Amino acid sequence: MRLRADYLLATWHTSTRPAQLQLDPATRWLGLTVRSQRLTAADRAEVEFVARCRESGHGVRLHERSRFTCENGRWFYVDGDLL
């Protein structure tokens, strides 16, 4: 699986989105498991997930609880807490 910086930036809320992303092309993303999801308001939600990748021959897990907001029918990533 290959991450696309253009897609990540397009789905990141403008209030917290960086100007650019530097993705390591050697990182190989292996999968994503959504552990939970819940609406916290009509236009807000939280998603807990675990993403797995391989970096420099080592397995890495990213476990995060992310916050999203909905604007004009589209959901945007706002921020998250590593777990």
PDB file of N, CA, C and O in Angstrom:
ATOM      1  N   MET A   1       0.853  -1.171   0.000  1.00  0.00           N
ATOM      2  CA  MET A   1       0.000   0.000   0.000  1.00  0.00           C
ATOM      3  C   MET A   1       0.901   1.237   0.000  1.00  0.00           C
ATOM      4  O   MET A   1       1.896   1.297   0.722  1.00  0.00           O
ATOM      5  N   ARG A   2       0.542   2.191  -0.800  1.00  0.00           N
ATOM      6  CA  ARG A   2       1.308   3.427  -0.906  1.00  0.00           C
ATOM      7  C   ARG A   2       0.439   4.595  -0.446  1.00  0.00           C
ATOM      8  O   ARG A   2      -0.697   4.746  -0.896  1.00  0.00           O
ATOM      9  N   LEU A   3       0.969   5.410   0.443  1.00  0.00           N
ATOM     10  CA  LEU A   3       0.249   6.608   0.878  1.00  0.00           C
ATOM     11  C   LEU A   3       0.412   7.702  -0.152  1.00  0.00           C
ATOM     12  O   LEU A   3       1.479   7.867  -0.743  1.00  0.00           O
ATOM     13  N   ARG A   4      -0.654   8.444  -0.359  1.00  0.00           N
ATOM     14  CA  ARG A   4      -0.631   9.559  -1.300  1.00  0.00           C
ATOM     15  C   ARG A   4      -0.713  10.867  -0.526  1.00  0.00           C
ATOM     16  O   ARG A   4      -1.720  11.151   0.123  1.00  0.00           O
ATOM     17  N   ALA A   5       0.336  11.651  -0.595  1.00  0.00           N
ATOM     18  CA  ALA A   5       0.381  12.927   0.121  1.00  0.00           C
ATOM     19  C   ALA A   5      -0.742  13.849  -0.334  1.00  0.00           C
ATOM     20  O   ALA A   5      -1.314  14.567   0.487  1.00  0.00           O
ATOM     21  N   ASP A   6      -1.073  13.847  -1.635  1.00  0.00           N
ATOM     22  CA  ASP A   6      -2.130  14.737  -2.125  1.00  0.00           C
ATOM     23  C   ASP A   6      -3.480  14.384  -1.504  1.00  0.00           C
ATOM     24  O   ASP A   6      -4.256  15.275  -1.161  1.00  0.00           O
ATOM     25  N   TYR A   7      -3.761  13.096  -1.360  1.00  0.00           N
ATOM     26  CA  TYR A   7      -5.024  12.667  -0.747  1.00  0.00           C
ATOM     27  C   TYR A   7      -5.042  13.024   0.746  1.00  0.00           C
ATOM     28  O   TYR A   7      -6.044  13.531   1.248  1.00  0.00           O
ATOM     29  N   LEU A   8      -3.950  12.763   1.444  1.00  0.00           N
ATOM     30  CA  LEU A   8      -3.892  13.086   2.874  1.00  0.00           C
ATOM     31  C   LEU A   8      -4.112  14.581   3.098  1.00  0.00           C
ATOM     32  O   LEU A   8      -4.869  14.968   3.988  1.00  0.00           O
ATOM     33  N   LEU A   9      -3.466  15.407   2.312  1.00  0.00           N
ATOM     34  CA  LEU A   9      -3.628  16.857   2.467  1.00  0.00           C
ATOM     35  C   LEU A   9      -5.045  17.304   2.125  1.00  0.00           C
ATOM     36  O   LEU A   9      -5.579  18.200   2.778  1.00  0.00           O
ATOM     37  N   ALA A  10      -5.662  16.695   1.113  1.00  0.00           N
ATOM     38  CA  ALA A  10      -7.017  17.082   0.706  1.00  0.00           C
ATOM     39  C   ALA A  10      -8.068  16.693   1.743  1.00  0.00           C
ATOM     40  O   ALA A  10      -9.144  17.291   1.781  1.00  0.00           O
ATOM     41  N   THR A  11      -7.778  15.711   2.575  1.00  0.00           N
ATOM     42  CA  THR A  11      -8.739  15.252   3.580  1.00  0.00           C
ATOM     43  C   THR A  11      -8.357  15.702   4.996  1.00  0.00           C
ATOM     44  O   THR A  11      -8.942  15.233   5.971  1.00  0.00           O
ATOM     45  N   TRP A  12      -7.398  16.592   5.109  1.00  0.00           N
ATOM     46  CA  TRP A  12      -6.926  17.132   6.390  1.00  0.00           C
ATOM     47  C   TRP A  12      -7.549  18.509   6.556  1.00  0.00           C
ATOM     48  O   TRP A  12      -7.486  19.325   5.637  1.00  0.00           O
ATOM     49  N   HIS A  13      -8.145  18.783   7.696  1.00  0.00           N
ATOM     50  CA  HIS A  13      -8.813  20.063   7.926  1.00  0.00           C
ATOM     51  C   HIS A  13      -7.812  21.219   7.837  1.00  0.00           C
ATOM     52  O   HIS A  13      -6.683  21.113   8.316  1.00  0.00           O
ATOM     53  N   THR A  14      -8.235  22.304   7.229  1.00  0.00           N
ATOM     54  CA  THR A  14      -7.341  23.451   7.005  1.00  0.00           C
ATOM     55  C   THR A  14      -6.812  24.071   8.295  1.00  0.00           C
ATOM     56  O   THR A  14      -5.762  24.713   8.283  1.00  0.00           O
ATOM     57  N   SER A  15      -7.520  23.891   9.400  1.00  0.00           N
ATOM     58  CA  SER A  15      -7.074  24.500  10.669  1.00  0.00           C
ATOM     59  C   SER A  15      -5.843  23.814  11.246  1.00  0.00           C
ATOM     60  O   SER A  15      -5.142  24.405  12.068  1.00  0.00           O
ATOM     61  N   THR A  16      -5.566  22.589  10.836  1.00  0.00           N
ATOM     62  CA  THR A  16      -4.421  21.850  11.377  1.00  0.00           C
ATOM     63  C   THR A  16      -3.525  21.254  10.291  1.00  0.00           C
ATOM     64  O   THR A  16      -2.511  20.635  10.610  1.00  0.00           O
ATOM     65  N   ARG A  17      -3.872  21.425   9.041  1.00  0.00           N
ATOM     66  CA  ARG A  17      -3.136  20.812   7.929  1.00  0.00           C
ATOM     67  C   ARG A  17      -1.777  21.476   7.742  1.00  0.00           C
ATOM     68  O   ARG A  17      -1.680  22.704   7.722  1.00  0.00           O
ATOM     69  N   PRO A  18      -0.724  20.666   7.605  1.00  0.00           N
ATOM     70  CA  PRO A  18       0.591  21.237   7.293  1.00  0.00           C
ATOM     71  C   PRO A  18       0.625  21.722   5.845  1.00  0.00           C
ATOM     72  O   PRO A  18      -0.201  21.310   5.031  1.00  0.00           O
ATOM     73  N   ALA A  19       1.564  22.581   5.531  1.00  0.00           N
ATOM     74  CA  ALA A  19       1.695  23.100   4.169  1.00  0.00           C
ATOM     75  C   ALA A  19       2.104  22.004   3.191  1.00  0.00           C
ATOM     76  O   ALA A  19       1.726  22.034   2.019  1.00  0.00           O
ATOM     77  N   GLN A  20       2.880  21.035   3.682  1.00  0.00           N
ATOM     78  CA  GLN A  20       3.321  19.932   2.839  1.00  0.00           C
ATOM     79  C   GLN A  20       3.627  18.715   3.705  1.00  0.00           C
ATOM     80  O   GLN A  20       3.793  18.826   4.919  1.00  0.00           O
ATOM     81  N   LEU A  21       3.696  17.570   3.072  1.00  0.00           N
ATOM     82  CA  LEU A  21       4.050  16.321   3.761  1.00  0.00           C
ATOM     83  C   LEU A  21       5.275  15.718   3.091  1.00  0.00           C
ATOM     84  O   LEU A  21       5.382  15.699   1.865  1.00  0.00           O
ATOM     85  N   GLN A  22       6.176  15.235   3.895  1.00  0.00           N
ATOM     86  CA  GLN A  22       7.338  14.519   3.383  1.00  0.00           C
ATOM     87  C   GLN A  22       7.163  13.047   3.763  1.00  0.00           C
ATOM     88  O   GLN A  22       7.406  12.670   4.909  1.00  0.00           O
ATOM     89  N   LEU A  23       6.748  12.226   2.818  1.00  0.00           N
ATOM     90  CA  LEU A  23       6.549  10.807   3.067  1.00  0.00           C
ATOM     91  C   LEU A  23       7.778  10.039   2.598  1.00  0.00           C
ATOM     92  O   LEU A  23       8.297  10.290   1.510  1.00  0.00           O
ATOM     93  N   ASP A  24       8.233   9.117   3.410  1.00  0.00           N
ATOM     94  CA  ASP A  24       9.394   8.299   3.067  1.00  0.00           C
ATOM     95  C   ASP A  24       8.960   7.228   2.067  1.00  0.00           C
ATOM     96  O   ASP A  24       8.159   6.361   2.417  1.00  0.00           O
ATOM     97  N   PRO A  25       9.466   7.264   0.837  1.00  0.00           N
ATOM     98  CA  PRO A  25       9.047   6.284  -0.163  1.00  0.00           C
ATOM     99  C   PRO A  25       9.473   4.857   0.178  1.00  0.00           C
ATOM    100  O   PRO A  25       8.944   3.904  -0.395  1.00  0.00           O
ATOM    101  N   ALA A  26      10.418   4.697   1.101  1.00  0.00           N
ATOM    102  CA  ALA A  26      10.860   3.359   1.492  1.00  0.00           C
ATOM    103  C   ALA A  26       9.916   2.713   2.507  1.00  0.00           C
ATOM    104  O   ALA A  26       9.977   1.502   2.718  1.00  0.00           O
ATOM    105  N   THR A  27       9.044   3.505   3.138  1.00  0.00           N
ATOM    106  CA  THR A  27       8.093   2.949   4.101  1.00  0.00           C
ATOM    107  C   THR A  27       7.032   2.170   3.350  1.00  0.00           C
ATOM    108  O   THR A  27       6.414   2.673   2.412  1.00  0.00           O
ATOM    109  N   ARG A  28       6.833   0.933   3.777  1.00  0.00           N
ATOM    110  CA  ARG A  28       5.818   0.080   3.142  1.00  0.00           C
ATOM    111  C   ARG A  28       4.666  -0.088   4.121  1.00  0.00           C
ATOM    112  O   ARG A  28       4.826  -0.701   5.176  1.00  0.00           O
ATOM    113  N   TRP A  29       3.506   0.457   3.771  1.00  0.00           N
ATOM    114  CA  TRP A  29       2.313   0.361   4.612  1.00  0.00           C
ATOM    115  C   TRP A  29       1.655  -0.988   4.388  1.00  0.00           C
ATOM    116  O   TRP A  29       1.427  -1.396   3.250  1.00  0.00           O
ATOM    117  N   LEU A  30       1.352  -1.672   5.472  1.00  0.00           N
ATOM    118  CA  LEU A  30       0.874  -3.052   5.406  1.00  0.00           C
ATOM    119  C   LEU A  30      -0.610  -3.197   5.676  1.00  0.00           C
ATOM    120  O   LEU A  30      -1.232  -4.141   5.189  1.00  0.00           O
ATOM    121  N   GLY A  31      -1.190  -2.287   6.438  1.00  0.00           N
ATOM    122  CA  GLY A  31      -2.614  -2.414   6.715  1.00  0.00           C
ATOM    123  C   GLY A  31      -3.112  -1.417   7.730  1.00  0.00           C
ATOM    124  O   GLY A  31      -2.341  -0.739   8.409  1.00  0.00           O
ATOM    125  N   LEU A  32      -4.432  -1.349   7.811  1.00  0.00           N
ATOM    126  CA  LEU A  32      -5.117  -0.433   8.718  1.00  0.00           C
ATOM    127  C   LEU A  32      -6.301  -1.166   9.320  1.00  0.00           C
ATOM    128  O   LEU A  32      -7.116  -1.742   8.599  1.00  0.00           O
ATOM    129  N   THR A  33      -6.394  -1.144  10.643  1.00  0.00           N
ATOM    130  CA  THR A  33      -7.527  -1.734  11.345  1.00  0.00           C
ATOM    131  C   THR A  33      -8.231  -0.646  12.137  1.00  0.00           C
ATOM    132  O   THR A  33      -7.627  -0.001  12.993  1.00  0.00           O
ATOM    133  N   VAL A  34      -9.507  -0.446  11.849  1.00  0.00           N
ATOM    134  CA  VAL A  34     -10.310   0.509  12.613  1.00  0.00           C
ATOM    135  C   VAL A  34     -10.853  -0.239  13.821  1.00  0.00           C
ATOM    136  O   VAL A  34     -11.588  -1.216  13.673  1.00  0.00           O
ATOM    137  N   ARG A  35     -10.497   0.213  15.006  1.00  0.00           N
ATOM    138  CA  ARG A  35     -10.928  -0.448  16.242  1.00  0.00           C
ATOM    139  C   ARG A  35     -12.267   0.068  16.753  1.00  0.00           C
ATOM    140  O   ARG A  35     -13.063  -0.692  17.304  1.00  0.00           O
ATOM    141  N   SER A  36     -12.511   1.357  16.568  1.00  0.00           N
ATOM    142  CA  SER A  36     -13.799   1.911  17.005  1.00  0.00           C
ATOM    143  C   SER A  36     -14.042   3.226  16.288  1.00  0.00           C
ATOM    144  O   SER A  36     -13.124   3.863  15.770  1.00  0.00           O
ATOM    145  N   GLN A  37     -15.305   3.608  16.276  1.00  0.00           N
ATOM    146  CA  GLN A  37     -15.715   4.877  15.697  1.00  0.00           C
ATOM    147  C   GLN A  37     -16.959   5.339  16.431  1.00  0.00           C
ATOM    148  O   GLN A  37     -17.812   4.533  16.805  1.00  0.00           O
ATOM    149  N   ARG A  38     -17.053   6.644  16.634  1.00  0.00           N
ATOM    150  CA  ARG A  38     -18.241   7.159  17.310  1.00  0.00           C
ATOM    151  C   ARG A  38     -18.446   8.621  16.967  1.00  0.00           C
ATOM    152  O   ARG A  38     -17.495   9.392  16.839  1.00  0.00           O
ATOM    153  N   LEU A  39     -19.704   8.980  16.822  1.00  0.00           N
ATOM    154  CA  LEU A  39     -20.057  10.384  16.653  1.00  0.00           C
ATOM    155  C   LEU A  39     -19.988  11.053  18.018  1.00  0.00           C
ATOM    156  O   LEU A  39     -20.490  10.507  19.001  1.00  0.00           O
ATOM    157  N   THR A  40     -19.384  12.209  18.090  1.00  0.00           N
ATOM    158  CA  THR A  40     -19.342  12.976  19.334  1.00  0.00           C
ATOM    159  C   THR A  40     -20.268  14.190  19.245  1.00  0.00           C
ATOM    160  O   THR A  40     -20.564  14.830  20.254  1.00  0.00           O
ATOM    161  N   ALA A  41     -20.719  14.497  18.036  1.00  0.00           N
ATOM    162  CA  ALA A  41     -21.702  15.540  17.737  1.00  0.00           C
ATOM    163  C   ALA A  41     -22.174  15.263  16.317  1.00  0.00           C
ATOM    164  O   ALA A  41     -21.649  14.368  15.654  1.00  0.00           O
ATOM    165  N   ALA A  42     -23.154  16.016  15.845  1.00  0.00           N
ATOM    166  CA  ALA A  42     -23.682  15.783  14.497  1.00  0.00           C
ATOM    167  C   ALA A  42     -22.608  15.947  13.428  1.00  0.00           C
ATOM    168  O   ALA A  42     -22.668  15.305  12.380  1.00  0.00           O
ATOM    169  N   ASP A  43     -21.620  16.809  13.694  1.00  0.00           N
ATOM    170  CA  ASP A  43     -20.578  17.067  12.699  1.00  0.00           C
ATOM    171  C   ASP A  43     -19.172  16.744  13.205  1.00  0.00           C
ATOM    172  O   ASP A  43     -18.182  17.247  12.673  1.00  0.00           O
ATOM    173  N   ARG A  44     -19.095  15.910  14.227  1.00  0.00           N
ATOM    174  CA  ARG A  44     -17.788  15.537  14.799  1.00  0.00           C
ATOM    175  C   ARG A  44     -17.774  14.040  15.106  1.00  0.00           C
ATOM    176  O   ARG A  44     -18.793  13.448  15.464  1.00  0.00           O
ATOM    177  N   ALA A  45     -16.582  13.445  14.954  1.00  0.00           N
ATOM    178  CA  ALA A  45     -16.449  12.013  15.223  1.00  0.00           C
ATOM    179  C   ALA A  45     -15.032  11.695  15.678  1.00  0.00           C
ATOM    180  O   ALA A  45     -14.096  12.462  15.456  1.00  0.00           O
ATOM    181  N   GLU A  46     -14.905  10.537  16.324  1.00  0.00           N
ATOM    182  CA  GLU A  46     -13.606  10.000  16.716  1.00  0.00           C
ATOM    183  C   GLU A  46     -13.465   8.605  16.126  1.00  0.00           C
ATOM    184  O   GLU A  46     -14.420   7.830  16.078  1.00  0.00           O
ATOM    185  N   VAL A  47     -12.257   8.307  15.680  1.00  0.00           N
ATOM    186  CA  VAL A  47     -11.952   6.990  15.133  1.00  0.00           C
ATOM    187  C   VAL A  47     -10.659   6.511  15.781  1.00  0.00           C
ATOM    188  O   VAL A  47      -9.653   7.220  15.773  1.00  0.00           O
ATOM    189  N   GLU A  48     -10.690   5.307  16.341  1.00  0.00           N
ATOM    190  CA  GLU A  48      -9.475   4.689  16.867  1.00  0.00           C
ATOM    191  C   GLU A  48      -9.012   3.662  15.846  1.00  0.00           C
ATOM    192  O   GLU A  48      -9.796   2.831  15.386  1.00  0.00           O
ATOM    193  N   PHE A  49      -7.734   3.726  15.494  1.00  0.00           N
ATOM    194  CA  PHE A  49      -7.211   2.805  14.487  1.00  0.00           C
ATOM    195  C   PHE A  49      -5.791   2.379  14.826  1.00  0.00           C
ATOM    196  O   PHE A  49      -5.105   3.011  15.629  1.00  0.00           O
ATOM    197  N   VAL A  50      -5.370   1.290  14.193  1.00  0.00           N
ATOM    198  CA  VAL A  50      -3.985   0.833  14.231  1.00  0.00           C
ATOM    199  C   VAL A  50      -3.534   0.669  12.783  1.00  0.00           C
ATOM    200  O   VAL A  50      -4.137  -0.087  12.021  1.00  0.00           O
ATOM    201  N   ALA A  51      -2.470   1.381  12.409  1.00  0.00           N
ATOM    202  CA  ALA A  51      -1.867   1.243  11.079  1.00  0.00           C
ATOM    203  C   ALA A  51      -0.534   0.529  11.255  1.00  0.00           C
ATOM    204  O   ALA A  51       0.196   0.771  12.215  1.00  0.00           O
ATOM    205  N   ARG A  52      -0.234  -0.351  10.313  1.00  0.00           N
ATOM    206  CA  ARG A  52       1.016  -1.110  10.386  1.00  0.00           C
ATOM    207  C   ARG A  52       1.861  -0.825   9.153  1.00  0.00           C
ATOM    208  O   ARG A  52       1.358  -0.754   8.032  1.00  0.00           O
ATOM    209  N   CYS A  53       3.172  -0.663   9.395  1.00  0.00           N
ATOM    210  CA  CYS A  53       4.086  -0.441   8.278  1.00  0.00           C
ATOM    211  C   CYS A  53       5.432  -1.085   8.589  1.00  0.00           C
ATOM    212  O   CYS A  53       5.686  -1.546   9.702  1.00  0.00           O
ATOM    213  N   ARG A  54       6.280  -1.100   7.573  1.00  0.00           N
ATOM    214  CA  ARG A  54       7.645  -1.592   7.718  1.00  0.00           C
ATOM    215  C   ARG A  54       8.582  -0.458   7.326  1.00  0.00           C
ATOM    216  O   ARG A  54       8.511   0.082   6.222  1.00  0.00           O
ATOM    217  N   GLU A  55       9.471  -0.110   8.271  1.00  0.00           N
ATOM    218  CA  GLU A  55      10.464   0.941   8.055  1.00  0.00           C
ATOM    219  C   GLU A  55      11.843   0.371   8.327  1.00  0.00           C
ATOM    220  O   GLU A  55      12.085  -0.167   9.408  1.00  0.00           O
ATOM    221  N   SER A  56      12.741   0.479   7.379  1.00  0.00           N
ATOM    222  CA  SER A  56      14.123  -0.006   7.541  1.00  0.00           C
ATOM    223  C   SER A  56      14.155  -1.439   8.059  1.00  0.00           C
ATOM    224  O   SER A  56      14.991  -1.783   8.895  1.00  0.00           O
ATOM    225  N   GLY A  57      13.258  -2.260   7.569  1.00  0.00           N
ATOM    226  CA  GLY A  57      13.238  -3.672   7.947  1.00  0.00           C
ATOM    227  C   GLY A  57      12.565  -3.975   9.271  1.00  0.00           C
ATOM    228  O   GLY A  57      12.547  -5.130   9.697  1.00  0.00           O
ATOM    229  N   HIS A  58      12.013  -2.972   9.933  1.00  0.00           N
ATOM    230  CA  HIS A  58      11.379  -3.157  11.234  1.00  0.00           C
ATOM    231  C   HIS A  58       9.877  -2.891  11.135  1.00  0.00           C
ATOM    232  O   HIS A  58       9.444  -1.957  10.459  1.00  0.00           O
ATOM    233  N   GLY A  59       9.096  -3.716  11.812  1.00  0.00           N
ATOM    234  CA  GLY A  59       7.660  -3.506  11.882  1.00  0.00           C
ATOM    235  C   GLY A  59       7.327  -2.374  12.832  1.00  0.00           C
ATOM    236  O   GLY A  59       7.895  -2.281  13.920  1.00  0.00           O
ATOM    237  N   VAL A  60       6.405  -1.514  12.423  1.00  0.00           N
ATOM    238  CA  VAL A  60       5.996  -0.360  13.230  1.00  0.00           C
ATOM    239  C   VAL A  60       4.473  -0.332  13.277  1.00  0.00           C
ATOM    240  O   VAL A  60       3.804  -0.591  12.276  1.00  0.00           O
ATOM    241  N   ARG A  61       3.930  -0.012  14.463  1.00  0.00           N
ATOM    242  CA  ARG A  61       2.480   0.153  14.620  1.00  0.00           C
ATOM    243  C   ARG A  61       2.192   1.587  15.045  1.00  0.00           C
ATOM    244  O   ARG A  61       2.844   2.127  15.938  1.00  0.00           O
ATOM    245  N   LEU A  62       1.217   2.186  14.398  1.00  0.00           N
ATOM    246  CA  LEU A  62       0.745   3.522  14.757  1.00  0.00           C
ATOM    247  C   LEU A  62      -0.675   3.348  15.288  1.00  0.00           C
ATOM    248  O   LEU A  62      -1.589   3.003  14.539  1.00  0.00           O
ATOM    249  N   HIS A  63      -0.850   3.588  16.579  1.00  0.00           N
ATOM    250  CA  HIS A  63      -2.155   3.434  17.236  1.00  0.00           C
ATOM    251  C   HIS A  63      -2.604   4.834  17.621  1.00  0.00           C
ATOM    252  O   HIS A  63      -1.930   5.513  18.396  1.00  0.00           O
ATOM    253  N   GLU A  64      -3.742   5.270  17.084  1.00  0.00           N
ATOM    254  CA  GLU A  64      -4.180   6.658  17.280  1.00  0.00           C
ATOM    255  C   GLU A  64      -5.686   6.735  17.464  1.00  0.00           C
ATOM    256  O   GLU A  64      -6.435   5.937  16.900  1.00  0.00           O
ATOM    257  N   ARG A  65      -6.118   7.701  18.255  1.00  0.00           N
ATOM    258  CA  ARG A  65      -7.524   8.107  18.318  1.00  0.00           C
ATOM    259  C   ARG A  65      -7.589   9.449  17.613  1.00  0.00           C
ATOM    260  O   ARG A  65      -7.058  10.446  18.103  1.00  0.00           O
ATOM    261  N   SER A  66      -8.242   9.471  16.463  1.00  0.00           N
ATOM    262  CA  SER A  66      -8.297  10.651  15.614  1.00  0.00           C
ATOM    263  C   SER A  66      -9.625  11.369  15.754  1.00  0.00           C
ATOM    264  O   SER A  66     -10.659  10.752  16.010  1.00  0.00           O
ATOM    265  N   ARG A  67      -9.581  12.682  15.582  1.00  0.00           N
ATOM    266  CA  ARG A  67     -10.791  13.495  15.597  1.00  0.00           C
ATOM    267  C   ARG A  67     -11.051  14.022  14.187  1.00  0.00           C
ATOM    268  O   ARG A  67     -10.137  14.460  13.488  1.00  0.00           O
ATOM    269  N   PHE A  68     -12.315  13.967  13.792  1.00  0.00           N
ATOM    270  CA  PHE A  68     -12.744  14.405  12.466  1.00  0.00           C
ATOM    271  C   PHE A  68     -13.880  15.402  12.599  1.00  0.00           C
ATOM    272  O   PHE A  68     -14.616  15.396  13.586  1.00  0.00           O
ATOM    273  N   THR A  69     -14.016  16.261  11.592  1.00  0.00           N
ATOM    274  CA  THR A  69     -15.140  17.188  11.517  1.00  0.00           C
ATOM    275  C   THR A  69     -15.743  17.097  10.117  1.00  0.00           C
ATOM    276  O   THR A  69     -15.042  16.851   9.136  1.00  0.00           O
ATOM    277  N   CYS A  70     -17.043  17.300  10.050  1.00  0.00           N
ATOM    278  CA  CYS A  70     -17.757  17.228   8.774  1.00  0.00           C
ATOM    279  C   CYS A  70     -18.144  18.640   8.339  1.00  0.00           C
ATOM    280  O   CYS A  70     -18.770  19.381   9.097  1.00  0.00           O
ATOM    281  N   GLU A  71     -17.768  19.003   7.117  1.00  0.00           N
ATOM    282  CA  GLU A  71     -18.115  20.304   6.549  1.00  0.00           C
ATOM    283  C   GLU A  71     -18.658  20.084   5.147  1.00  0.00           C
ATOM    284  O   GLU A  71     -18.003  19.452   4.318  1.00  0.00           O
ATOM    285  N   ASN A  72     -19.841  20.598   4.879  1.00  0.00           N
ATOM    286  CA  ASN A  72     -20.461  20.472   3.558  1.00  0.00           C
ATOM    287  C   ASN A  72     -20.517  19.015   3.085  1.00  0.00           C
ATOM    288  O   ASN A  72     -20.313  18.716   1.909  1.00  0.00           O
ATOM    289  N   GLY A  73     -20.800  18.118   4.041  1.00  0.00           N
ATOM    290  CA  GLY A  73     -20.955  16.712   3.703  1.00  0.00           C
ATOM    291  C   GLY A  73     -19.661  15.933   3.558  1.00  0.00           C
ATOM    292  O   GLY A  73     -19.701  14.751   3.217  1.00  0.00           O
ATOM    293  N   ARG A  74     -18.516  16.552   3.804  1.00  0.00           N
ATOM    294  CA  ARG A  74     -17.220  15.872   3.703  1.00  0.00           C
ATOM    295  C   ARG A  74     -16.549  15.825   5.067  1.00  0.00           C
ATOM    296  O   ARG A  74     -16.561  16.803   5.815  1.00  0.00           O
ATOM    297  N   TRP A  75     -15.962  14.669   5.381  1.00  0.00           N
ATOM    298  CA  TRP A  75     -15.254  14.495   6.640  1.00  0.00           C
ATOM    299  C   TRP A  75     -13.784  14.836   6.467  1.00  0.00           C
ATOM    300  O   TRP A  75     -13.156  14.470   5.473  1.00  0.00           O
ATOM    301  N   PHE A  76     -13.237  15.558   7.474  1.00  0.00           N
ATOM    302  CA  PHE A  76     -11.834  15.962   7.447  1.00  0.00           C
ATOM    303  C   PHE A  76     -11.162  15.572   8.756  1.00  0.00           C
ATOM    304  O   PHE A  76     -11.731  15.737   9.835  1.00  0.00           O
ATOM    305  N   TYR A  77      -9.953  15.057   8.648  1.00  0.00           N
ATOM    306  CA  TYR A  77      -9.104  14.767   9.809  1.00  0.00           C
ATOM    307  C   TYR A  77      -8.700  16.094  10.449  1.00  0.00           C
ATOM    308  O   TYR A  77      -8.268  17.016   9.757  1.00  0.00           O
ATOM    309  N   VAL A  78      -8.844  16.188  11.787  1.00  0.00           N
ATOM    310  CA  VAL A  78      -8.439  17.398  12.507  1.00  0.00           C
ATOM    311  C   VAL A  78      -7.136  17.157  13.245  1.00  0.00           C
ATOM    312  O   VAL A  78      -6.145  17.848  13.009  1.00  0.00           O
ATOM    313  N   ASP A  79      -7.135  16.171  14.145  1.00  0.00           N
ATOM    314  CA  ASP A  79      -5.926  15.833  14.903  1.00  0.00           C
ATOM    315  C   ASP A  79      -6.151  14.504  15.602  1.00  0.00           C
ATOM    316  O   ASP A  79      -7.197  13.876  15.436  1.00  0.00           O
ATOM    317  N   GLY A  80      -5.181  14.083  16.373  1.00  0.00           N
ATOM    318  CA  GLY A  80      -5.325  12.816  17.069  1.00  0.00           C
ATOM    319  C   GLY A  80      -4.335  12.675  18.197  1.00  0.00           C
ATOM    320  O   GLY A  80      -3.390  13.452  18.331  1.00  0.00           O
ATOM    321  N   ASP A  81      -4.580  11.660  19.009  1.00  0.00           N
ATOM    322  CA  ASP A  81      -3.707  11.324  20.139  1.00  0.00           C
ATOM    323  C   ASP A  81      -3.153   9.927  19.913  1.00  0.00           C
ATOM    324  O   ASP A  81      -3.896   8.987  19.634  1.00  0.00           O
ATOM    325  N   LEU A  82      -1.819   9.805  20.040  1.00  0.00           N
ATOM    326  CA  LEU A  82      -1.218   8.481  19.950  1.00  0.00           C
ATOM    327  C   LEU A  82      -1.557   7.703  21.209  1.00  0.00           C
ATOM    328  O   LEU A  82      -1.541   8.243  22.315  1.00  0.00           O
ATOM    329  N   LEU A  83      -1.859   6.446  21.025  1.00  0.00           N
ATOM    330  CA  LEU A  83      -2.212   5.584  22.156  1.00  0.00           C
ATOM    331  C   LEU A  83      -1.130   4.544  22.391  1.00  0.00           C
ATOM    332  O   LEU A  83      -1.248   3.725  23.303  1.00  0.00           O
TER     333      LEU A  83
END
